[in-house]
Amino acid sequence: MDFLAHHPLGTHIPNSVHAVCASLPTMADVIGYEEKDPRIMEKLDLGYPRFIQHFYLRRVLDHLRRRKGWDGDTVFLAASEGAARRLLAHARPRDASLDPQEGFVAVRFSEDPEAASRARLFLQHTGCGISSREAEDVLLREGLLASRQEEETVSGDAAAACVSALRAASGAAADEDVFLCRSGMNAFHAVFLALQRAQAARGRNLWLQVGWLYLDTQRILEKFTDESSSFLWIHDPLDQRAIEEVFAQHGARLAGVVTETPTNPLVRTGDIPRLAELSRKHGAALVLDPSLMGLANADAFPHADALVVSLTKYASSRGDVMAGLAVANRTSPFAEVLSRGLKEFVEPLSLRDAARLAWTLRDMEDVSRAGSANTERLVAWLERHPAVARVHWAGASDTRRNHETFMRGKGCFGAMLSVELKRPLAEVYDRLRCVKAPSFGARFTMACPFVYLTHYDRVRDEAGRRWLRARGLEPELLRISPGVEPFDRIRDAFEEALS
C-alpha cells in the first residue's frame, strides 16, 4: 500500500479489518462526517477507535438482538461487568439489565435516546468497549465469519512481553507498576477514578488542566468531576504566572493536575519540573501524558505521579491496534492508591490485541526516531515556505528548552507538528497526498484538520472561532505526523499541496 497517495473515502488504513483509521480525503468529507451526513457515514465501516462503531461490532450486536429477541432495545457491549456498571451509572436509563457473554457484557435497556447518548459518549470517553479482534472472535464462534484477519503476532504470554518492554521504555521500577489497557483513554479514566476517590476522601475535588489536551481527556475532566466548579483550565502551558496563582489560591483543594508533554495540537511543553514541584508541595497528583512524543522519545515519568500513554501511537505503528498504558510511580505519595485503583478500574488489553501489539512494539524506537527526524526536516522546509504562516512543534523557540528537559536524546522531538496556513485549509488538505485521518505516530505520514475533528461545534460559526482564537487555537490548523518514508517523498507531497 502506497501511503503517500490519495485514498478514497472510507479506505482502511492500513488494509486490514483491524485498521485504526479510515480515510477522510477532503474537507467536505470531514464536515460530512461531523454532521453525520448519510452519504459519508455509509462509507465508513470503521474509523478512529471509539468514534465510529466497527462493522464487526455492528454484526455482533445484530446477532445478539436476533438470538435474544432484543429488537427495539438499546444494547451496548462493555469489556467487563465493572465497566458495564459504570456505564449504567453514567447513562442512567429508566430500566436496564446486564447480560454476561463470553468475554464481554451486554448492557440492555428500553428505548431512551438521552440515556443512549450518554452511554455512547461514556464508551467513547472511557475506552472500555470491546475491540474489533474480540468481536471477530465472537463472529467466528457463532459461525458468522469464516476466518481471522491474517497478521503477524507474538506467541506465548504476549501481555507479559508487552509489560516488560513498556516498563523498560517508561522507566517504571517494576512490572507490577505497569498496567496494559485497551485504550489510552481507558488508562486515563482509570488513573482519574483512582485519584479522584483517594483525593475526595481528603476533601480535595478540584482538577487543573494545563494546555490544550486531547479532547476526550478534557471531556473526562469536565464530565466526571463532581460539579462544574471542580475543573479549572489554563490554556497556555507556558503561562507560569497563571499556574502559580492557581496553586496559591486553590492548592488545598487541588486533587490533581493533568497535562500532556507536549500538548495537543499546539505541541507546547510547560515547565514540567516546576509543575511537579508545585503539585508535590500542595498535595496534588500530577498526571502526565507523553503520547504526542512517544515513550521512545520522552522520559517524563520521573516527574509524574502517574503516566498515561496512548499505545495506539508509536507502539502500534502499523496502525491496527488500539491500546493504552497506565504507569504508577512507586516513589509517589499516591503509589498505593494508584496501584489499588488501577487494579480495579483498568480494562486490560485483550489477548489477541496484546499478541499483535507485542509484535509491533519491536519497531517502536526505530519508528519514533525516524518520525522525529522527518519532523525536524519538514519543519525547517515549511518554515521557509511562502504559503505557511506559522509552524507549531516541540522545537519551537518558546517551548524547546522545556521540551529538552525530558528528551531521551538529540532530535527526539516526536512525529508531530501543526501548521497555520496563508492559503485556505480545504485547498491544501484536499490536494495533499498522504493518509488523512485523526491519528499520529505511525510508520506512514498522516494529516488532519484537527480543530474540525475535535471542536466542530466551535468552528461552525464566527463566535466559536473567536472563542478558539482567544485561547490560542487557530481553527484552520493542519496537524501533521510525518512517517518513516524517505523525506524527499514527504516534502514532494506537501510541495504539491501548497503550490
C-alpha positions in Angstrom: 0.0 0.0 0.0 1.5 3.4 -1.1 0.6 5.6 1.8 1.8 8.8 0.1 -1.1 8.8 -2.2 -4.8 9.9 -2.4 -7.0 7.3 -0.6 -10.7 7.2 -1.4 -13.3 7.9 1.3 -13.5 5.1 3.8 -10.3 3.3 2.7 -9.0 1.2 5.6 -5.6 2.5 6.8 -3.8 0.1 6.7 -5.5 -2.6 4.6 -6.8 -4.6 7.5 -10.2 -5.2 9.2 -8.5 -4.0 12.4 -7.2 -0.8 10.9 -7.3 2.2 13.3 -8.3 4.7 10.7 -10.4 5.2 7.6 -9.6 7.8 5.0 -11.3 11.2 5.1 -9.7 12.7 2.0 -11.4 16.1 1.6 -12.7 18.8 3.9 -16.2 18.1 2.5 -15.8 14.6 3.8 -14.6 15.8 7.2 -17.6 18.2 7.5 -20.0 15.5 6.3 -18.6 13.1 9.0 -19.0 15.7 11.7 -22.6 16.4 10.6 -23.3 12.7 10.2 -24.2 13.0 6.5 -25.5 9.6 5.4 -23.5 9.8 2.2 -20.3 9.9 4.2 -21.3 7.6 7.1 -22.4 4.7 4.8 -18.8 4.5 3.5 -17.2 4.4 7.0 -17.5 0.9 8.3 -14.6 1.5 10.7 -12.8 4.6 11.9 -10.7 6.1 14.6 -11.4 3.7 17.5 -14.2 4.8 19.9 -15.6 7.3 17.5 -17.1 5.0 14.8 -18.5 1.7 15.7 -16.6 -1.1 13.9 -18.6 -3.1 11.4 -17.7 -6.3 13.3 -19.3 -4.9 16.5 -22.4 -4.0 14.5 -22.6 -7.6 13.3 -22.2 -8.9 16.9 -25.0 -6.5 18.1 -27.3 -7.6 15.2 -26.7 -11.2 16.0 -27.4 -10.7 19.8 -30.6 -8.9 19.0 -31.8 -11.7 16.8 -30.8 -14.5 19.1 -32.0 -12.9 22.3 -35.2 -11.2 20.9 -33.9 -7.8 21.7 -35.4 -6.0 18.7 -36.2 -2.4 19.7 -33.9 -2.4 22.7 -30.8 -0.3 23.1 -27.7 -2.5 23.5 -24.0 -1.7 24.3 -21.1 -4.0 24.7 -18.7 -3.4 27.6 -15.5 -5.1 28.3 -16.3 -6.3 31.9 -19.1 -6.2 34.5 -17.3 -3.3 36.2 -17.3 -1.3 33.0 -20.9 -2.2 32.4 -22.0 -1.0 35.8 -20.1 2.3 35.4 -21.7 2.8 32.1 -25.2 2.3 33.6 -24.3 4.7 36.5 -23.4 7.4 34.0 -26.1 6.7 31.4 -29.0 6.5 34.0 -31.5 4.6 31.8 -35.0 4.1 33.1 -34.6 0.3 33.2 -31.6 -1.9 32.3 -30.1 -5.4 32.6 -26.7 -6.9 32.3 -26.2 -10.0 30.2 -22.8 -11.6 30.6 -21.4 -13.2 27.5 -18.1 -15.0 26.8 -15.5 -12.2 27.1 -17.8 -9.2 27.5 -21.1 -7.9 29.0 -24.1 -6.8 27.0 -25.9 -3.8 28.6 -29.5 -3.6 27.5 -32.3 -1.1 28.2 -35.5 0.1 26.7 -35.6 2.9 24.2 -34.3 6.0 25.9 -32.5 8.4 23.5 -30.9 10.6 26.2 -29.6 7.6 28.1 -28.4 6.0 24.9 -26.5 9.2 24.0 -24.8 9.3 27.4 -23.9 5.6 27.1 -22.3 6.1 23.7 -20.3 9.0 24.9 -19.2 7.0 28.0 -17.8 4.3 25.9 -16.1 6.9 23.7 -14.6 8.9 26.5 -13.5 5.9 28.7 -12.5 3.4 26.0 -13.9 0.4 27.8 -15.8 -1.2 24.9 -14.7 -4.4 23.1 -12.1 -4.4 20.3 -12.5 -5.5 16.7 -10.5 -8.6 17.4 -12.8 -9.6 20.3 -15.8 -9.0 18.0 -14.0 -11.1 15.3 -13.7 -14.0 17.8 -17.4 -13.8 18.6 -18.3 -13.9 15.0 -16.0 -16.9 14.5 -17.5 -18.8 17.5 -21.1 -18.1 16.2 -20.2 -19.4 12.7 -20.8 -15.9 11.2 -17.2 -15.5 9.9 -15.0 -17.9 8.0 -11.6 -16.8 9.2 -9.5 -14.3 11.0 -7.5 -11.5 9.6 -4.0 -12.7 8.8 -1.4 -10.8 10.7 2.0 -11.2 12.4 1.8 -11.8 16.2 3.8 -12.9 19.2 3.0 -16.3 20.7 3.1 -17.2 24.4 2.4 -14.6 27.1 2.2 -11.6 24.9 0.7 -9.3 27.6 3.7 -10.1 29.8 6.1 -9.4 26.9 4.3 -6.0 26.3 4.5 -5.1 30.0 8.2 -6.0 30.2 9.0 -3.9 27.1 6.9 -1.0 28.3 8.3 -1.0 31.8 11.8 -0.5 30.3 10.5 2.2 27.9 8.6 4.1 30.5 11.2 3.9 33.3 8.9 2.1 35.7 10.5 0.3 38.6 8.7 -3.0 38.3 6.2 -4.8 36.1 3.7 -4.5 38.8 3.5 -0.8 38.3 2.6 -1.1 34.6 -1.0 -1.6 33.5 -1.7 -2.5 29.9 -5.1 -1.1 29.0 -7.4 -1.4 26.0 -7.0 2.3 25.1 -5.2 5.4 26.1 -8.5 6.9 27.3 -9.1 3.8 29.5 -5.7 4.4 31.0 -6.5 8.0 31.8 -10.0 7.2 33.1 -8.7 4.5 35.4 -6.0 6.8 36.8 -8.6 9.6 37.2 -11.0 7.4 39.1 -8.3 6.1 41.4 -7.0 9.5 42.3 -10.5 11.1 42.4 -11.6 8.6 45.0 -8.5 9.0 47.2 -8.4 12.8 47.0 -12.2 13.2 47.6 -11.7 11.4 51.0 -9.2 14.2 51.8 -11.6 17.0 50.9 -10.0 17.7 47.5 -12.2 17.9 44.4 -10.5 20.4 42.1 -8.8 19.3 38.9 -6.5 21.5 36.8 -5.9 21.1 33.1 -2.8 22.7 31.7 -2.8 23.4 28.0 -4.9 22.2 25.1 -5.2 18.4 25.5 -6.7 15.5 23.6 -10.4 16.1 23.5 -11.6 13.1 25.5 -9.1 13.7 28.3 -10.7 17.1 28.7 -14.2 15.6 28.5 -13.4 13.2 31.4 -12.3 16.2 33.5 -15.4 18.1 32.5 -18.0 15.3 32.9 -16.7 13.1 35.6 -15.7 15.7 38.2 -18.4 16.2 40.9 -19.5 19.6 39.7 -18.7 22.4 37.3 -16.7 24.3 39.9 -14.3 21.3 40.2 -12.5 21.9 36.9 -10.0 24.7 36.0 -8.2 25.2 32.7 -5.1 27.2 31.9 -4.9 27.2 28.1 -1.3 28.1 27.7 1.2 25.7 29.5 3.8 28.5 29.3 1.7 30.8 31.4 3.7 30.1 34.5 2.2 33.1 36.4 -1.3 31.7 36.0 -0.2 28.3 37.1 1.5 29.7 40.2 -1.7 31.7 41.0 -3.9 28.6 40.8 -1.7 26.8 43.3 -1.5 29.8 45.6 -5.3 30.3 45.6 -6.6 26.7 45.4 -3.7 24.5 46.5 -5.6 23.0 49.4 -8.4 21.9 47.1 -6.4 20.6 44.2 -6.9 16.9 43.7 -4.8 16.6 40.5 -3.1 18.3 37.6 -3.2 16.9 34.1 -1.1 17.9 31.1 0.5 16.5 28.0 4.2 16.7 27.3 3.8 18.2 24.8 0.2 19.3 24.4 -2.1 18.5 21.5 -2.3 20.0 18.9 -0.1 23.1 19.6 2.9 20.9 20.7 3.8 23.1 23.6 5.6 22.0 26.7 5.4 23.8 30.1 7.9 23.8 32.9 7.3 20.2 34.0 9.8 20.0 36.8 8.3 23.2 38.4 4.8 21.8 37.9 5.8 18.6 39.6 7.4 20.6 42.5 4.2 22.7 43.0 2.0 19.6 42.8 4.0 17.7 45.4 4.2 20.8 47.7 0.4 21.2 47.6 -0.6 17.6 47.8 -2.0 17.4 44.2 -1.3 14.4 42.0 0.4 15.1 38.7 -0.7 13.1 35.7 1.5 13.4 32.6 0.7 12.1 29.1 3.7 11.9 26.7 1.6 10.3 23.8 2.5 13.1 21.3 6.2 12.3 21.6 6.0 8.6 22.5 7.9 6.7 25.1 11.0 6.2 22.9 11.4 10.0 22.7 10.2 11.2 26.1 11.3 10.5 29.6 8.5 12.3 31.6 8.0 9.5 34.1 10.3 10.8 36.9 8.2 13.9 37.2 4.8 12.2 37.3 2.7 10.5 40.0 1.1 8.6 37.1 1.9 8.3 33.5 -0.8 7.7 30.8 0.0 6.9 27.2 -1.9 6.0 24.1 -0.1 3.0 22.6 -2.2 3.3 19.5 0.6 5.7 18.5 4.3 4.8 18.0 4.0 1.4 19.9 1.4 0.3 17.3 3.0 2.0 14.4 1.3 -0.3 11.8 -2.0 1.4 12.6 -4.0 -1.7 13.6 -4.1 -1.9 17.4 -5.9 0.3 19.9 -4.1 0.1 23.3 -3.1 2.2 26.3 -0.7 2.3 29.2 -1.0 3.5 32.8 2.1 3.6 35.0 2.2 4.2 38.7 5.3 5.9 40.1 6.1 3.9 43.3 8.1 6.9 44.6 4.9 8.9 44.6 2.8 9.5 47.8 -0.1 8.2 45.7 1.6 5.0 44.8 -0.6 2.8 46.9 -3.9 4.3 46.0 -2.9 4.2 42.3 -1.9 0.6 42.4 -5.1 -0.4 44.2 -7.3 1.7 42.0 -5.7 0.7 38.7 -6.2 -3.0 39.5 -9.9 -2.2 40.0 -10.6 0.3 37.1 -8.3 -0.7 34.2 -9.9 -2.7 31.4 -7.0 -5.0 30.3 -6.0 -5.3 26.7 -7.4 -8.4 25.1 -5.1 -11.3 24.5 -5.2 -11.1 20.7 -4.6 -7.3 20.7 -1.7 -7.9 23.1 -0.2 -10.5 20.7 -0.3 -8.0 17.8 1.0 -5.1 20.0 3.9 -7.2 21.2 4.9 -7.8 17.6 4.6 -4.1 16.6 6.5 -2.9 19.7 9.7 -4.2 18.2 9.6 -1.2 15.8 8.7 1.5 18.3 12.1 3.0 18.8 13.1 3.0 15.1 9.7 4.5 14.1 9.9 7.1 16.8 13.4 8.3 15.8 12.7 8.2 12.1 9.4 10.2 12.5 11.3 12.7 14.7 14.0 13.2 12.1 11.5 13.7 9.3 9.6 16.1 11.6 12.6 18.3 12.1 13.4 18.3 8.4 9.8 19.1 7.4 9.6 21.9 9.9 12.7 23.5 8.5 11.3 23.3 5.0 7.8 24.5 5.9 9.1 27.5 7.9 10.6 28.8 4.7 7.5 28.1 2.5 5.6 31.3 1.4 2.2 29.5 1.9 2.9 28.8 5.6 2.2 31.4 8.3 3.4 29.5 11.4 4.6 26.1 12.4 4.0 24.7 15.9 6.4 22.0 17.0 8.3 20.8 20.1 11.5 22.5 19.0 10.0 26.0 18.6 12.0 28.7 20.4 9.4 29.4 23.1 9.0 25.8 24.2 12.2 24.0 23.2 14.0 24.4 26.5 11.2 23.0 28.5 10.9 20.1 26.0 14.5 19.2 26.2 14.3 18.6 29.9 12.9 15.1 29.2 14.1 14.3 25.7 15.7 10.9 25.5 18.3 12.1 23.1 19.2 14.7 20.5 16.4 15.3 18.0 13.8 13.3 19.9 11.0 15.8 19.2 8.3 13.3 18.2 6.5 12.9 14.9 4.1 15.9 15.3 3.7 19.4 14.1 0.8 21.8 13.4 0.7 24.4 10.6 -1.2 27.7 10.2 -1.5 28.4 6.5 -1.7 31.5 4.4 -3.9 29.6 1.9 -7.4 28.1 2.6 -7.1 24.9 4.6 -9.5 23.0 2.3 -7.5 23.8 -0.8 -4.3 22.4 0.8 -5.9 19.5 2.6 -7.8 18.2 -0.5 -4.6 18.3 -2.6 -2.4 16.6 -0.1 -1.2 13.1 -0.9 -1.0 11.2 2.3 -3.1 9.4 4.9 -5.8 11.8 6.0 -7.3 10.6 9.3 -7.1 11.6 13.0 -4.1 9.7 14.4 -0.3 10.0 14.5 2.8 8.2 15.4 2.5 5.7 12.6 5.0 4.4 10.0 3.2 6.4 7.4 2.7 10.2 7.2 -0.7 11.4 8.4 -2.6 14.8 8.4 -5.9 16.0 9.7 -7.8 19.3 10.2 -7.6 18.7 13.9 -9.8 21.5 15.2 -12.7 20.5 12.8 -12.5 17.0 14.2 -12.4 17.9 17.9 -14.1 21.2 18.2 -16.5 21.3 15.3 -19.2 22.9 17.4 -16.8 25.9 17.7 -15.6 26.2 14.1 -19.2 26.3 12.6 -19.7 30.0 13.5 -17.7 33.1 13.9 -18.4 33.4 17.6 -16.9 29.9 18.2 -13.9 30.8 16.0 -13.3 33.9 18.1 -13.5 31.8 21.3 -10.9 29.4 19.9 -8.5 32.2 18.7 -8.8 34.0 22.0 -7.4 30.8 23.6 -4.6 30.5 21.2 -6.0 27.9 18.8 -6.3 28.7 15.1 -9.4 26.9 13.7 -7.8 26.3 10.3 -4.9 24.4 11.7 -3.4 21.4 9.8 -1.9 18.8 12.1 0.8 16.6 10.5 2.5 13.5 11.7 5.5 12.6 9.5 6.1 8.9 9.0 9.2 6.9 8.1 9.0 7.4 4.3 12.1 9.0 2.5 12.0 12.7 3.4 12.1 13.7 -0.3 8.8 11.9 -0.9 7.1 13.6 2.1 8.4 17.0 1.1 7.2 16.5 -2.5 3.7 15.6 -1.3 3.5 18.9 0.7 5.1 20.9 -2.1 2.3 19.7 -4.4 -0.4 20.5 -1.9 0.9 24.0 -1.1 1.7 25.1 -4.7 
